[in-house]
Amino acid sequence: MQSPAPQASELPDPTLENALVVPKQTLGVFVVTEFFVYLSQVLMFFFVAVLASNLLRDEEHLVAYLNSKVNAGTLYEVVATMIAIAATVGIIAGITKAVPRSSVLERVADEVLAEAPRTAYIFGSGVTGTMFAVSLYLRSHPQGQGPQAAYVASIALLWALVGFLYGCLFSYAFKHKAYIKTSSTSTSANAP
């Protein structure tokens, strides 16, 4: 015996078949999420520095790794990267405005724009994680001369703050309409 054919109202909506529904989040949840994304990248670079220096036992390797992340050109490279991100965002925004509505182009633009803050996170977290490893090394191998662990840690915190703020603000700019609740959205959603 066969079961009856499903009614039209019981069939899935074909337009939603490949849709991903992302619920909106509060600003606080957004910032906390971004913070933990950034923190995880800092931890990755910290662990790379620790492993590259034989668990902070090889000063020569730690210094070599530090020099690859922090050197005379680091500040210039970070500023150039921030300007390049802003320029790329502007070009992509211009192209999406100039070209007639194309869902493929808009999707690609959204993906590219979503990666821009992550690029800022990579630079900030690379320097930050490495400097925290150096700070830990200095704390466990005290020296009479040279930078102290607390000084290096404070510079690392400054890099962390700047990298996080820049990336988080860019991320917010790209996501605030689609992914973050505003006070008007949350009150209108509760209206009858």
Summary of the structure (lengths in Angstrom):
residues: 192
radius of gyration: 23.3
end to end distance: 45.3
largest distance: 88.6
contacts: 492
relative contact order: 0.14
helix: 75%
strand: 1%
